[in-house]
Amino acid sequence: MTAPRTPSLVTTPEELRAALADGGRVGLVPTMGYLHEGHARLIERARAESDTVVVSVFVNPRQFGPREDLSRYPRDLTRDLGVAGAAGADLLFHPGVEVMYPPGYATNVTVGGVSEPLEGSSRPGHFDGVATVVLKLLGLVGPDRAYFGEKDWQQLAVVRRMVRDLNVPAQIVGVPTVREASGLALSSRNSYLTPEGQERAAVLSRALRAVQAAASRGERDTARLRQAGLDVLAGEPEVSLDYLTVVGGDMAERERVENDPMTRVLVAARMFGVRLIDNLPLWPDLPRQAGGEGT
Ligand code: AMP
């Protein structure tokens, strides 16, 4: 058990630098706030592996499209301080938009390859926003390790690619997805759904499990694997599917899947007006190497 603490709230790079002097091994958990049990799991992992744990809470405007939910994204800093403290955070870094992107700000980070399909094509500019803010946070905090959820599998791949390509001296650690008992992956955006909506949204994880089950029965044909998931989704009229796909570690689809720990089934769909994403490994029992460091 981690002793609950109240994290120090810091809002500027100067305060952050002062608070991190002699911080020992630093772990960073970047978030957009409205913290839940999934975020807590990342913070606990950082606590176990670091001397100082920094949680950033920043709703990054650059990763939202013009018609996305930036203005209504849920926020509750008081609650976030409680959740972060209970999970073992020492510092909560909560910069304003003008601190992160002051007048004259002109730099954008674009990662190629893994950022292009799936979320990259459905949400143009999204991963530029993510890569830019993550690189800034890594620069501001200078952590030994930074923790990201497998819930956002493609984001994890984009961050790993960027860190490798730009020689950022931080280890990226992936943490498995935390779910409701129904199977629904925890997400701050679940708060847009009614309790009934949340129950019905669990169909996405059931579809992923159906694809996993087909793979464990020996199915290797990607189209048939997809169909196993589509059959499940067909039973829920609220699902407006964006994609359901099986990809390798490079985020590319192949006709036949490889028996590889990086092969993953990913889904994105709109339900009740809320865009939800989820994913599972196709073979959960294969030892993970996850592109592979840090998981
Ligand atoms: P967000 O606040 O949604 O940007 O998420 C911040 C971090 O928490 C990201 O690395 C997410 O992948 C991770 N995360 C979000 N939901 C979950 C979850 N259900 N389980 C594990 N990690 C999660």
Boltz pocket constraint, residues with backbone or C-beta under 6 A from the ligand:
constraints:
  - pocket:
      binder: B
      contacts: [[A, 30], [A, 31], [A, 32], [A, 33], [A, 37], [A, 38], [A, 39], [A, 41], [A, 42], [A, 147], [A, 148], [A, 149], [A, 150], [A, 151], [A, 152], [A, 175], [A, 176], [A, 177], [A, 178], [A, 179], [A, 185], [A, 186], [A, 187], [A, 188]]
      max_distance: 6.0
